Amino acid sequence: MADLTDLVDAVEQVWRIPPPGPANLLTDPRFLTLADILAARCGGEKVAFSLFNALRNLGLPCAMRSSV
């Protein structure tokens, strides 16, 4: 089985970004690290936008909009 430690660590780091998060998550070093790991594992170069949408749809705390 492949070692997923780096991937799990990167997801945890992004998930721990407190709300409201950075002004632009797509430029945050923690997010970019995760995107780089996924690009290396899955192939492809441009995963950031798809990754952002996937994380937001999964309920990423720092990407949730306030209901107020």
PDB file with SEQRES, HELIX, SHEET and CRYST1 records, atoms N, CA, C and O in Angstrom:
SEQRES   1 A   68  MET ALA ASP LEU THR ASP LEU VAL ASP ALA VAL GLU GLN          
SEQRES   2 A   68  VAL TRP ARG ILE PRO PRO PRO GLY PRO ALA ASN LEU LEU          
SEQRES   3 A   68  THR ASP PRO ARG PHE LEU THR LEU ALA ASP ILE LEU ALA          
SEQRES   4 A   68  ALA ARG CYS GLY GLY GLU LYS VAL ALA PHE SER LEU PHE          
SEQRES   5 A   68  ASN ALA LEU ARG ASN LEU GLY LEU PRO CYS ALA MET ARG          
SEQRES   6 A   68  SER SER VAL                                                  
HELIX    1 AA1 THR A    5  TRP A   15  1                                  11    
HELIX    2 AA2 LEU A   25  THR A   27  5                                   3    
HELIX    3 AA3 PRO A   29  CYS A   42  1                                  14    
HELIX    4 AA4 ALA A   48  ASN A   57  1                                  10    
HELIX    5 AA5 PRO A   61  ALA A   63  5                                   3    
CRYST1    1.000    1.000    1.000  90.00  90.00  90.00 P 1           1          
ATOM      1  N   MET A   1       0.845  -1.182   0.000  1.00  0.00           N  
ATOM      2  CA  MET A   1       0.000   0.000   0.000  1.00  0.00           C  
ATOM      3  C   MET A   1       0.888   1.243   0.000  1.00  0.00           C  
ATOM      4  O   MET A   1       1.924   1.279   0.665  1.00  0.00           O  
ATOM      5  N   ALA A   2       0.481   2.230  -0.733  1.00  0.00           N  
ATOM      6  CA  ALA A   2       1.255   3.463  -0.845  1.00  0.00           C  
ATOM      7  C   ALA A   2       1.232   4.232   0.475  1.00  0.00           C  
ATOM      8  O   ALA A   2       0.241   4.212   1.205  1.00  0.00           O  
ATOM      9  N   ASP A   3       2.337   4.905   0.763  1.00  0.00           N  
ATOM     10  CA  ASP A   3       2.414   5.735   1.959  1.00  0.00           C  
ATOM     11  C   ASP A   3       1.667   7.039   1.692  1.00  0.00           C  
ATOM     12  O   ASP A   3       2.015   7.799   0.788  1.00  0.00           O  
ATOM     13  N   LEU A   4       0.659   7.276   2.477  1.00  0.00           N  
ATOM     14  CA  LEU A   4      -0.173   8.469   2.294  1.00  0.00           C  
ATOM     15  C   LEU A   4       0.074   9.513   3.372  1.00  0.00           C  
ATOM     16  O   LEU A   4      -0.697  10.465   3.492  1.00  0.00           O  
ATOM     17  N   THR A   5       1.127   9.355   4.154  1.00  0.00           N  
ATOM     18  CA  THR A   5       1.381  10.252   5.274  1.00  0.00           C  
ATOM     19  C   THR A   5       1.479  11.703   4.837  1.00  0.00           C  
ATOM     20  O   THR A   5       0.895  12.581   5.473  1.00  0.00           O  
ATOM     21  N   ASP A   6       2.208  11.970   3.760  1.00  0.00           N  
ATOM     22  CA  ASP A   6       2.356  13.351   3.301  1.00  0.00           C  
ATOM     23  C   ASP A   6       1.017  13.943   2.861  1.00  0.00           C  
ATOM     24  O   ASP A   6       0.731  15.114   3.114  1.00  0.00           O  
ATOM     25  N   LEU A   7       0.218  13.135   2.211  1.00  0.00           N  
ATOM     26  CA  LEU A   7      -1.095  13.603   1.753  1.00  0.00           C  
ATOM     27  C   LEU A   7      -2.021  13.876   2.938  1.00  0.00           C  
ATOM     28  O   LEU A   7      -2.687  14.910   2.983  1.00  0.00           O  
ATOM     29  N   VAL A   8      -2.060  12.958   3.884  1.00  0.00           N  
ATOM     30  CA  VAL A   8      -2.909  13.135   5.066  1.00  0.00           C  
ATOM     31  C   VAL A   8      -2.468  14.359   5.865  1.00  0.00           C  
ATOM     32  O   VAL A   8      -3.308  15.141   6.311  1.00  0.00           O  
ATOM     33  N   ASP A   9      -1.173  14.530   6.046  1.00  0.00           N  
ATOM     34  CA  ASP A   9      -0.662  15.695   6.772  1.00  0.00           C  
ATOM     35  C   ASP A   9      -1.051  16.992   6.079  1.00  0.00           C  
ATOM     36  O   ASP A   9      -1.440  17.956   6.738  1.00  0.00           O  
ATOM     37  N   ALA A  10      -0.949  17.023   4.764  1.00  0.00           N  
ATOM     38  CA  ALA A  10      -1.285  18.232   4.008  1.00  0.00           C  
ATOM     39  C   ALA A  10      -2.779  18.553   4.113  1.00  0.00           C  
ATOM     40  O   ALA A  10      -3.160  19.714   4.259  1.00  0.00           O  
ATOM     41  N   VAL A  11      -3.619  17.521   4.038  1.00  0.00           N  
ATOM     42  CA  VAL A  11      -5.070  17.749   4.176  1.00  0.00           C  
ATOM     43  C   VAL A  11      -5.370  18.275   5.570  1.00  0.00           C  
ATOM     44  O   VAL A  11      -6.168  19.200   5.722  1.00  0.00           O  
ATOM     45  N   GLU A  12      -4.748  17.703   6.585  1.00  0.00           N  
ATOM     46  CA  GLU A  12      -4.970  18.169   7.957  1.00  0.00           C  
ATOM     47  C   GLU A  12      -4.567  19.623   8.119  1.00  0.00           C  
ATOM     48  O   GLU A  12      -5.269  20.389   8.778  1.00  0.00           O  
ATOM     49  N   GLN A  13      -3.453  20.012   7.531  1.00  0.00           N  
ATOM     50  CA  GLN A  13      -2.999  21.395   7.642  1.00  0.00           C  
ATOM     51  C   GLN A  13      -3.998  22.360   7.004  1.00  0.00           C  
ATOM     52  O   GLN A  13      -4.276  23.422   7.561  1.00  0.00           O  
ATOM     53  N   VAL A  14      -4.530  22.002   5.858  1.00  0.00           N  
ATOM     54  CA  VAL A  14      -5.505  22.861   5.189  1.00  0.00           C  
ATOM     55  C   VAL A  14      -6.803  22.891   5.990  1.00  0.00           C  
ATOM     56  O   VAL A  14      -7.418  23.948   6.137  1.00  0.00           O  
ATOM     57  N   TRP A  15      -7.217  21.751   6.503  1.00  0.00           N  
ATOM     58  CA  TRP A  15      -8.484  21.678   7.239  1.00  0.00           C  
ATOM     59  C   TRP A  15      -8.428  22.488   8.530  1.00  0.00           C  
ATOM     60  O   TRP A  15      -9.463  22.931   9.027  1.00  0.00           O  
ATOM     61  N   ARG A  16      -7.240  22.683   9.074  1.00  0.00           N  
ATOM     62  CA  ARG A  16      -7.072  23.423  10.333  1.00  0.00           C  
ATOM     63  C   ARG A  16      -6.977  24.930  10.141  1.00  0.00           C  
ATOM     64  O   ARG A  16      -6.880  25.659  11.129  1.00  0.00           O  
ATOM     65  N   ILE A  17      -7.002  25.413   8.932  1.00  0.00           N  
ATOM     66  CA  ILE A  17      -6.975  26.863   8.716  1.00  0.00           C  
ATOM     67  C   ILE A  17      -8.256  27.429   9.315  1.00  0.00           C  
ATOM     68  O   ILE A  17      -9.350  27.044   8.901  1.00  0.00           O  
ATOM     69  N   PRO A  18      -8.142  28.331  10.279  1.00  0.00           N  
ATOM     70  CA  PRO A  18      -9.353  28.820  10.945  1.00  0.00           C  
ATOM     71  C   PRO A  18     -10.160  29.761  10.045  1.00  0.00           C  
ATOM     72  O   PRO A  18      -9.600  30.487   9.223  1.00  0.00           O  
ATOM     73  N   PRO A  19     -11.489  29.735  10.218  1.00  0.00           N  
ATOM     74  CA  PRO A  19     -12.335  30.668   9.475  1.00  0.00           C  
ATOM     75  C   PRO A  19     -12.025  32.088   9.917  1.00  0.00           C  
ATOM     76  O   PRO A  19     -11.688  32.269  11.087  1.00  0.00           O  
ATOM     77  N   PRO A  20     -12.108  33.070   9.103  1.00  0.00           N  
ATOM     78  CA  PRO A  20     -12.592  33.021   7.736  1.00  0.00           C  
ATOM     79  C   PRO A  20     -11.531  32.612   6.730  1.00  0.00           C  
ATOM     80  O   PRO A  20     -11.801  32.609   5.529  1.00  0.00           O  
ATOM     81  N   GLY A  21     -10.346  32.271   7.178  1.00  0.00           N  
ATOM     82  CA  GLY A  21      -9.299  31.826   6.270  1.00  0.00           C  
ATOM     83  C   GLY A  21      -8.614  32.983   5.574  1.00  0.00           C  
ATOM     84  O   GLY A  21      -8.943  34.146   5.807  1.00  0.00           O  
ATOM     85  N   PRO A  22      -7.663  32.660   4.720  1.00  0.00           N  
ATOM     86  CA  PRO A  22      -6.949  33.711   3.991  1.00  0.00           C  
ATOM     87  C   PRO A  22      -7.854  34.364   2.948  1.00  0.00           C  
ATOM     88  O   PRO A  22      -8.871  33.798   2.547  1.00  0.00           O  
ATOM     89  N   ALA A  23      -7.470  35.554   2.522  1.00  0.00           N  
ATOM     90  CA  ALA A  23      -8.249  36.265   1.500  1.00  0.00           C  
ATOM     91  C   ALA A  23      -8.336  35.444   0.214  1.00  0.00           C  
ATOM     92  O   ALA A  23      -9.354  35.477  -0.477  1.00  0.00           O  
ATOM     93  N   ASN A  24      -7.283  34.719  -0.101  1.00  0.00           N  
ATOM     94  CA  ASN A  24      -7.272  33.882  -1.309  1.00  0.00           C  
ATOM     95  C   ASN A  24      -6.637  32.541  -0.964  1.00  0.00           C  
ATOM     96  O   ASN A  24      -5.413  32.415  -0.945  1.00  0.00           O  
ATOM     97  N   LEU A  25      -7.456  31.557  -0.696  1.00  0.00           N  
ATOM     98  CA  LEU A  25      -6.959  30.232  -0.319  1.00  0.00           C  
ATOM     99  C   LEU A  25      -6.060  29.644  -1.401  1.00  0.00           C  
ATOM    100  O   LEU A  25      -5.142  28.882  -1.098  1.00  0.00           O  
ATOM    101  N   LEU A  26      -6.314  29.987  -2.638  1.00  0.00           N  
ATOM    102  CA  LEU A  26      -5.533  29.434  -3.749  1.00  0.00           C  
ATOM    103  C   LEU A  26      -4.063  29.845  -3.717  1.00  0.00           C  
ATOM    104  O   LEU A  26      -3.242  29.262  -4.425  1.00  0.00           O  
ATOM    105  N   THR A  27      -3.725  30.845  -2.902  1.00  0.00           N  
ATOM    106  CA  THR A  27      -2.332  31.283  -2.789  1.00  0.00           C  
ATOM    107  C   THR A  27      -1.724  30.946  -1.435  1.00  0.00           C  
ATOM    108  O   THR A  27      -0.565  31.275  -1.183  1.00  0.00           O  
ATOM    109  N   ASP A  28      -2.476  30.303  -0.569  1.00  0.00           N  
ATOM    110  CA  ASP A  28      -1.985  29.949   0.759  1.00  0.00           C  
ATOM    111  C   ASP A  28      -0.959  28.813   0.638  1.00  0.00           C  
ATOM    112  O   ASP A  28      -1.209  27.834  -0.066  1.00  0.00           O  
ATOM    113  N   PRO A  29       0.177  28.929   1.307  1.00  0.00           N  
ATOM    114  CA  PRO A  29       1.214  27.900   1.204  1.00  0.00           C  
ATOM    115  C   PRO A  29       0.734  26.507   1.607  1.00  0.00           C  
ATOM    116  O   PRO A  29       1.170  25.519   1.016  1.00  0.00           O  
ATOM    117  N   ARG A  30      -0.145  26.406   2.587  1.00  0.00           N  
ATOM    118  CA  ARG A  30      -0.652  25.090   3.007  1.00  0.00           C  
ATOM    119  C   ARG A  30      -1.504  24.467   1.911  1.00  0.00           C  
ATOM    120  O   ARG A  30      -1.428  23.263   1.664  1.00  0.00           O  
ATOM    121  N   PHE A  31      -2.310  25.283   1.260  1.00  0.00           N  
ATOM    122  CA  PHE A  31      -3.134  24.790   0.154  1.00  0.00           C  
ATOM    123  C   PHE A  31      -2.263  24.407  -1.032  1.00  0.00           C  
ATOM    124  O   PHE A  31      -2.493  23.376  -1.664  1.00  0.00           O  
ATOM    125  N   LEU A  32      -1.269  25.224  -1.339  1.00  0.00           N  
ATOM    126  CA  LEU A  32      -0.383  24.939  -2.469  1.00  0.00           C  
ATOM    127  C   LEU A  32       0.421  23.660  -2.248  1.00  0.00           C  
ATOM    128  O   LEU A  32       0.694  22.927  -3.199  1.00  0.00           O  
ATOM    129  N   THR A  33       0.797  23.390  -1.010  1.00  0.00           N  
ATOM    130  CA  THR A  33       1.491  22.140  -0.701  1.00  0.00           C  
ATOM    131  C   THR A  33       0.597  20.952  -1.002  1.00  0.00           C  
ATOM    132  O   THR A  33       1.032  19.980  -1.619  1.00  0.00           O  
ATOM    133  N   LEU A  34      -0.656  21.030  -0.565  1.00  0.00           N  
ATOM    134  CA  LEU A  34      -1.610  19.960  -0.845  1.00  0.00           C  
ATOM    135  C   LEU A  34      -1.819  19.791  -2.346  1.00  0.00           C  
ATOM    136  O   LEU A  34      -1.830  18.665  -2.844  1.00  0.00           O  
ATOM    137  N   ALA A  35      -1.982  20.876  -3.057  1.00  0.00           N  
ATOM    138  CA  ALA A  35      -2.176  20.810  -4.508  1.00  0.00           C  
ATOM    139  C   ALA A  35      -0.965  20.184  -5.193  1.00  0.00           C  
ATOM    140  O   ALA A  35      -1.122  19.395  -6.125  1.00  0.00           O  
ATOM    141  N   ASP A  36       0.230  20.525  -4.743  1.00  0.00           N  
ATOM    142  CA  ASP A  36       1.452  19.959  -5.325  1.00  0.00           C  
ATOM    143  C   ASP A  36       1.542  18.452  -5.083  1.00  0.00           C  
ATOM    144  O   ASP A  36       1.923  17.694  -5.975  1.00  0.00           O  
ATOM    145  N   ILE A  37       1.190  18.028  -3.879  1.00  0.00           N  
ATOM    146  CA  ILE A  37       1.224  16.600  -3.566  1.00  0.00           C  
ATOM    147  C   ILE A  37       0.242  15.843  -4.449  1.00  0.00           C  
ATOM    148  O   ILE A  37       0.573  14.787  -4.988  1.00  0.00           O  
ATOM    149  N   LEU A  38      -0.955  16.377  -4.595  1.00  0.00           N  
ATOM    150  CA  LEU A  38      -1.953  15.720  -5.440  1.00  0.00           C  
ATOM    151  C   LEU A  38      -1.521  15.694  -6.903  1.00  0.00           C  
ATOM    152  O   LEU A  38      -1.705  14.688  -7.588  1.00  0.00           O  
ATOM    153  N   ALA A  39      -0.951  16.788  -7.380  1.00  0.00           N  
ATOM    154  CA  ALA A  39      -0.489  16.827  -8.769  1.00  0.00           C  
ATOM    155  C   ALA A  39       0.596  15.777  -9.004  1.00  0.00           C  
ATOM    156  O   ALA A  39       0.617  15.119 -10.044  1.00  0.00           O  
ATOM    157  N   ALA A  40       1.488  15.626  -8.039  1.00  0.00           N  
ATOM    158  CA  ALA A  40       2.565  14.647  -8.175  1.00  0.00           C  
ATOM    159  C   ALA A  40       2.026  13.217  -8.123  1.00  0.00           C  
ATOM    160  O   ALA A  40       2.510  12.344  -8.843  1.00  0.00           O  
ATOM    161  N   ARG A  41       1.038  12.979  -7.285  1.00  0.00           N  
ATOM    162  CA  ARG A  41       0.495  11.625  -7.127  1.00  0.00           C  
ATOM    163  C   ARG A  41      -0.438  11.237  -8.268  1.00  0.00           C  
ATOM    164  O   ARG A  41      -0.446  10.090  -8.715  1.00  0.00           O  
ATOM    165  N   CYS A  42      -1.228  12.210  -8.735  1.00  0.00           N  
ATOM    166  CA  CYS A  42      -2.294  11.903  -9.705  1.00  0.00           C  
ATOM    167  C   CYS A  42      -1.953  12.306 -11.127  1.00  0.00           C  
ATOM    168  O   CYS A  42      -2.665  11.944 -12.064  1.00  0.00           O  
ATOM    169  N   GLY A  43      -0.884  13.044 -11.296  1.00  0.00           N  
ATOM    170  CA  GLY A  43      -0.559  13.560 -12.615  1.00  0.00           C  
ATOM    171  C   GLY A  43      -1.332  14.835 -12.875  1.00  0.00           C  
ATOM    172  O   GLY A  43      -2.327  15.121 -12.209  1.00  0.00           O  
ATOM    173  N   GLY A  44      -0.885  15.565 -13.809  1.00  0.00           N  
ATOM    174  CA  GLY A  44      -1.546  16.827 -14.110  1.00  0.00           C  
ATOM    175  C   GLY A  44      -0.875  17.978 -13.399  1.00  0.00           C  
ATOM    176  O   GLY A  44      -0.139  17.792 -12.430  1.00  0.00           O  
ATOM    177  N   GLU A  45      -1.135  19.143 -13.887  1.00  0.00           N  
ATOM    178  CA  GLU A  45      -0.482  20.330 -13.350  1.00  0.00           C  
ATOM    179  C   GLU A  45      -1.439  21.275 -12.648  1.00  0.00           C  
ATOM    180  O   GLU A  45      -1.068  21.916 -11.665  1.00  0.00           O  
ATOM    181  N   LYS A  46      -2.638  21.368 -13.130  1.00  0.00           N  
ATOM    182  CA  LYS A  46      -3.570  22.388 -12.655  1.00  0.00           C  
ATOM    183  C   LYS A  46      -4.685  21.752 -11.835  1.00  0.00           C  
ATOM    184  O   LYS A  46      -5.788  21.530 -12.334  1.00  0.00           O  
ATOM    185  N   VAL A  47      -4.387  21.464 -10.578  1.00  0.00           N  
ATOM    186  CA  VAL A  47      -5.395  20.840  -9.729  1.00  0.00           C  
ATOM    187  C   VAL A  47      -5.978  21.816  -8.709  1.00  0.00           C  
ATOM    188  O   VAL A  47      -6.957  21.487  -8.039  1.00  0.00           O  
ATOM    189  N   ALA A  48      -5.403  22.995  -8.579  1.00  0.00           N  
ATOM    190  CA  ALA A  48      -5.762  23.897  -7.491  1.00  0.00           C  
ATOM    191  C   ALA A  48      -7.245  24.285  -7.500  1.00  0.00           C  
ATOM    192  O   ALA A  48      -7.901  24.211  -6.461  1.00  0.00           O  
ATOM    193  N   PHE A  49      -7.775  24.692  -8.635  1.00  0.00           N  
ATOM    194  CA  PHE A  49      -9.164  25.152  -8.672  1.00  0.00           C  
ATOM    195  C   PHE A  49     -10.125  24.005  -8.375  1.00  0.00           C  
ATOM    196  O   PHE A  49     -11.083  24.177  -7.621  1.00  0.00           O  
ATOM    197  N   SER A  50      -9.876  22.841  -8.963  1.00  0.00           N  
ATOM    198  CA  SER A  50     -10.725  21.672  -8.694  1.00  0.00           C  
ATOM    199  C   SER A  50     -10.613  21.255  -7.236  1.00  0.00           C  
ATOM    200  O   SER A  50     -11.612  20.894  -6.614  1.00  0.00           O  
ATOM    201  N   LEU A  51      -9.409  21.302  -6.691  1.00  0.00           N  
ATOM    202  CA  LEU A  51      -9.202  20.959  -5.290  1.00  0.00           C  
ATOM    203  C   LEU A  51      -9.954  21.924  -4.386  1.00  0.00           C  
ATOM    204  O   LEU A  51     -10.604  21.495  -3.432  1.00  0.00           O  
ATOM    205  N   PHE A  52      -9.877  23.205  -4.668  1.00  0.00           N  
ATOM    206  CA  PHE A  52     -10.604  24.195  -3.866  1.00  0.00           C  
ATOM    207  C   PHE A  52     -12.099  23.904  -3.872  1.00  0.00           C  
ATOM    208  O   PHE A  52     -12.740  23.910  -2.821  1.00  0.00           O  
ATOM    209  N   ASN A  53     -12.650  23.653  -5.044  1.00  0.00           N  
ATOM    210  CA  ASN A  53     -14.088  23.365  -5.131  1.00  0.00           C  
ATOM    211  C   ASN A  53     -14.452  22.096  -4.369  1.00  0.00           C  
ATOM    212  O   ASN A  53     -15.476  22.054  -3.687  1.00  0.00           O  
ATOM    213  N   ALA A  54     -13.628  21.073  -4.479  1.00  0.00           N  
ATOM    214  CA  ALA A  54     -13.899  19.824  -3.777  1.00  0.00           C  
ATOM    215  C   ALA A  54     -13.859  20.034  -2.262  1.00  0.00           C  
ATOM    216  O   ALA A  54     -14.747  19.571  -1.547  1.00  0.00           O  
ATOM    217  N   LEU A  55     -12.837  20.726  -1.776  1.00  0.00           N  
ATOM    218  CA  LEU A  55     -12.730  20.967  -0.336  1.00  0.00           C  
ATOM    219  C   LEU A  55     -13.887  21.822   0.175  1.00  0.00           C  
ATOM    220  O   LEU A  55     -14.432  21.555   1.246  1.00  0.00           O  
ATOM    221  N   ARG A  56     -14.256  22.832  -0.576  1.00  0.00           N  
ATOM    222  CA  ARG A  56     -15.379  23.686  -0.174  1.00  0.00           C  
ATOM    223  C   ARG A  56     -16.663  22.867  -0.104  1.00  0.00           C  
ATOM    224  O   ARG A  56     -17.438  23.014   0.841  1.00  0.00           O  
ATOM    225  N   ASN A  57     -16.894  22.014  -1.086  1.00  0.00           N  
ATOM    226  CA  ASN A  57     -18.098  21.188  -1.096  1.00  0.00           C  
ATOM    227  C   ASN A  57     -18.097  20.142   0.012  1.00  0.00           C  
ATOM    228  O   ASN A  57     -19.161  19.688   0.433  1.00  0.00           O  
ATOM    229  N   LEU A  58     -16.929  19.759   0.484  1.00  0.00           N  
ATOM    230  CA  LEU A  58     -16.827  18.830   1.604  1.00  0.00           C  
ATOM    231  C   LEU A  58     -16.954  19.527   2.955  1.00  0.00           C  
ATOM    232  O   LEU A  58     -16.987  18.869   3.995  1.00  0.00           O  
ATOM    233  N   GLY A  59     -17.027  20.856   2.943  1.00  0.00           N  
ATOM    234  CA  GLY A  59     -17.237  21.604   4.181  1.00  0.00           C  
ATOM    235  C   GLY A  59     -15.988  22.171   4.806  1.00  0.00           C  
ATOM    236  O   GLY A  59     -15.936  22.340   6.024  1.00  0.00           O  
ATOM    237  N   LEU A  60     -14.973  22.473   4.006  1.00  0.00           N  
ATOM    238  CA  LEU A  60     -13.744  23.071   4.534  1.00  0.00           C  
ATOM    239  C   LEU A  60     -14.102  24.284   5.389  1.00  0.00           C  
ATOM    240  O   LEU A  60     -14.676  25.245   4.877  1.00  0.00           O  
ATOM    241  N   PRO A  61     -13.772  24.258   6.690  1.00  0.00           N  
ATOM    242  CA  PRO A  61     -14.208  25.334   7.592  1.00  0.00           C  
ATOM    243  C   PRO A  61     -13.824  26.746   7.142  1.00  0.00           C  
ATOM    244  O   PRO A  61     -14.629  27.670   7.261  1.00  0.00           O  
ATOM    245  N   CYS A  62     -12.619  26.921   6.633  1.00  0.00           N  
ATOM    246  CA  CYS A  62     -12.214  28.279   6.259  1.00  0.00           C  
ATOM    247  C   CYS A  62     -12.819  28.744   4.946  1.00  0.00           C  
ATOM    248  O   CYS A  62     -12.670  29.911   4.582  1.00  0.00           O  
ATOM    249  N   ALA A  63     -13.501  27.857   4.226  1.00  0.00           N  
ATOM    250  CA  ALA A  63     -14.098  28.233   2.946  1.00  0.00           C  
ATOM    251  C   ALA A  63     -15.599  28.419   3.044  1.00  0.00           C  
ATOM    252  O   ALA A  63     -16.248  28.746   2.051  1.00  0.00           O  
ATOM    253  N   MET A  64     -16.161  28.216   4.230  1.00  0.00           N  
ATOM    254  CA  MET A  64     -17.600  28.344   4.390  1.00  0.00           C  
ATOM    255  C   MET A  64     -17.973  29.813   4.520  1.00  0.00           C  
ATOM    256  O   MET A  64     -17.325  30.567   5.246  1.00  0.00           O  
ATOM    257  N   ARG A  65     -18.985  30.199   3.836  1.00  0.00           N  
ATOM    258  CA  ARG A  65     -19.457  31.572   3.881  1.00  0.00           C  
ATOM    259  C   ARG A  65     -20.359  31.743   5.098  1.00  0.00           C  
ATOM    260  O   ARG A  65     -21.077  30.825   5.495  1.00  0.00           O  
ATOM    261  N   SER A  66     -20.307  32.914   5.668  1.00  0.00           N  
ATOM    262  CA  SER A  66     -21.174  33.228   6.805  1.00  0.00           C  
ATOM    263  C   SER A  66     -22.609  33.351   6.324  1.00  0.00           C  
ATOM    264  O   SER A  66     -22.869  33.864   5.236  1.00  0.00           O  
ATOM    265  N   SER A  67     -23.536  32.879   7.141  1.00  0.00           N  
ATOM    266  CA  SER A  67     -24.949  32.976   6.765  1.00  0.00           C  
ATOM    267  C   SER A  67     -25.540  34.333   7.129  1.00  0.00           C  
ATOM    268  O   SER A  67     -26.712  34.597   6.862  1.00  0.00           O  
ATOM    269  N   VAL A  68     -24.734  35.184   7.734  1.00  0.00           N  
ATOM    270  CA  VAL A  68     -25.212  36.515   8.139  1.00  0.00           C  
ATOM    271  C   VAL A  68     -24.996  37.510   7.043  1.00  0.00           C  
ATOM    272  O   VAL A  68     -25.335  38.683   7.200  1.00  0.00           O  
TER     273      VAL A  68                                                      
END                                                                             
